[in-house]
Amino acid sequence: MMPARPPSTSPPPQPAGRPALHADVTVVRGETRISAEFEVVPGHPLAIIGPNGAGKSSLLAAIAGLVPLESGRVAVGGRVLHRGVPPERRRIGVVFQDYVLFPNLTVRDNVAFATRMRHSRANARAAAEPWLERYGLVALADRLPAELSGGQAQRVALARALAAEPEVLLLDEPMSALDVEVRADMRAELATHVREFGGATVLVTHSPADAAALADSVLVLESGRVTQRGTLDELRAAPATPYVERMLSGSAE
Ligand SMILES: Nc1ncnc2c1ncn2[C@@H]1O[C@H](COP(=O)(O)OP(=O)(O)OP(=O)(O)O)[C@@H](O)[C@H]1O
């Protein structure tokens, strides 16, 4: 098994020139108003933790341009992504909790769908090959998503997200659909890929173990509001709410 992410005192080498993400957003979903403001610098992933229905996925969806902002703004490298910038032009890669692969496309064509953003249709399949290799998917390239395990599907979803060469990576509970037995291995594998990506990364999770392995700092969201932010050690030293206390002790839902 690969080692967990080292502490933030030794940041990983970063591809030069990756932009930071700045989000200052308010989203309304049904009865819930969700507001948060944060910056994520390249190579220092942020975990958003909170109870069910707190608004974590809505925040990610707003950054990705999948739901409209009530107010505020999202900027990547100082470039504001105005309302008119559609999701496919934001250069933001998203891995959803259920992966959302195209069910009728093979693994190769799922990944090639992403490379088609940057290559002609004719070259997209060839451009997908290095990504299939990097994520250990060559032997699975001709399979359909229904023929994959949860871990394999997660790998395809990650390869597809990164094959589009995004500037920002958003991971929405990427481990939640996996069996407990494979989760620790996948967490370590995902940590390696996130480190190699090196850009601004936001992870939504319920799990302090995921946050410890994948992120440098944590933002806690409860009922649509930020109740605490800091490293896991800082949260442990002074949990701001009963939820933070329960979450750190492993007894939160
Ligand atoms: N499409 C939608 N239409 C209306 N309300 C929605 C929609 N999606 C989510 N909501 C509501 O917005 C609130 C926040 O939901 P969201 O899924 O963002 O929370 P979450 O923190 O990601 O929850 P979970 O951990 O359960 O995934 C909830 O009250 C939810 O019911």
Ligand as a Chemical Component Dictionary entry (heavy atoms), coordinates in Angstrom:
data_LIG
# 
_chem_comp.id                   LIG 
_chem_comp.type                 NON-POLYMER 
_chem_comp.pdbx_formal_charge   0 
_chem_comp.three_letter_code    LIG 
# 
loop_
_chem_comp_atom.comp_id 
_chem_comp_atom.atom_id 
_chem_comp_atom.alt_atom_id 
_chem_comp_atom.type_symbol 
_chem_comp_atom.charge 
_chem_comp_atom.model_Cartn_x 
_chem_comp_atom.model_Cartn_y 
_chem_comp_atom.model_Cartn_z 
_chem_comp_atom.pdbx_ordinal 
LIG N1  N1  N 0 -31.718 19.840 -7.194 1  
LIG C1  C1  C 0 -32.106 20.297 -6.022 2  
LIG N2  N2  N 0 -33.262 20.971 -5.880 3  
LIG C2  C2  C 0 -33.665 21.437 -4.693 4  
LIG N3  N3  N 0 -32.977 21.287 -3.559 5  
LIG C3  C3  C 0 -31.824 20.610 -3.633 6  
LIG C4  C4  C 0 -31.325 20.079 -4.860 7  
LIG N4  N4  N 0 -30.149 19.481 -4.602 8  
LIG C5  C5  C 0 -29.930 19.617 -3.289 9  
LIG N5  N5  N 0 -30.929 20.295 -2.716 10 
LIG C6  C6  C 0 -31.029 20.662 -1.305 11 
LIG O1  O1  O 0 -29.929 21.492 -1.014 12 
LIG C7  C7  C 0 -29.415 21.198 0.273  13 
LIG C8  C8  C 0 -27.950 20.874 0.161  14 
LIG O2  O2  O 0 -27.792 19.655 -0.558 15 
LIG P1  P1  P 0 -26.354 19.119 -0.961 16 
LIG O3  O3  O 0 -26.551 17.849 -1.737 17 
LIG O4  O4  O 0 -25.578 20.196 -1.574 18 
LIG O5  O5  O 0 -25.743 18.788 0.476  19 
LIG P2  P2  P 0 -24.509 17.855 0.835  20 
LIG O6  O6  O 0 -23.835 18.518 1.974  21 
LIG O7  O7  O 0 -23.687 17.593 -0.375 22 
LIG O8  O8  O 0 -25.232 16.548 1.320  23 
LIG P3  P3  P 0 -24.760 15.014 1.273  24 
LIG O9  O9  O 0 -23.598 14.890 2.206  25 
LIG O10 O10 O 0 -25.951 14.287 1.759  26 
LIG O11 O11 O 0 -24.396 14.682 -0.163 27 
LIG C9  C9  C 0 -30.254 20.064 0.834  28 
LIG O12 O12 O 0 -31.224 20.627 1.682  29 
LIG C10 C10 C 0 -30.881 19.459 -0.385 30 
LIG O13 O13 O 0 -32.125 18.897 -0.076 31 
# 
loop_
_chem_comp_bond.comp_id 
_chem_comp_bond.atom_id_1 
_chem_comp_bond.atom_id_2 
_chem_comp_bond.value_order 
_chem_comp_bond.pdbx_ordinal 
LIG N1  C1  SING 1  
LIG C1  N2  SING 2  
LIG C1  C4  DOUB 3  
LIG N2  C2  DOUB 4  
LIG C2  N3  SING 5  
LIG N3  C3  DOUB 6  
LIG C3  C4  SING 7  
LIG C3  N5  SING 8  
LIG C4  N4  SING 9  
LIG N4  C5  DOUB 10 
LIG C5  N5  SING 11 
LIG N5  C6  SING 12 
LIG C6  O1  SING 13 
LIG C6  C10 SING 14 
LIG O1  C7  SING 15 
LIG C7  C8  SING 16 
LIG C7  C9  SING 17 
LIG C8  O2  SING 18 
LIG O2  P1  SING 19 
LIG P1  O3  DOUB 20 
LIG P1  O4  SING 21 
LIG P1  O5  SING 22 
LIG O5  P2  SING 23 
LIG P2  O6  DOUB 24 
LIG P2  O7  SING 25 
LIG P2  O8  SING 26 
LIG O8  P3  SING 27 
LIG P3  O9  DOUB 28 
LIG P3  O10 SING 29 
LIG P3  O11 SING 30 
LIG C9  O12 SING 31 
LIG C9  C10 SING 32 
LIG C10 O13 SING 33 
# 
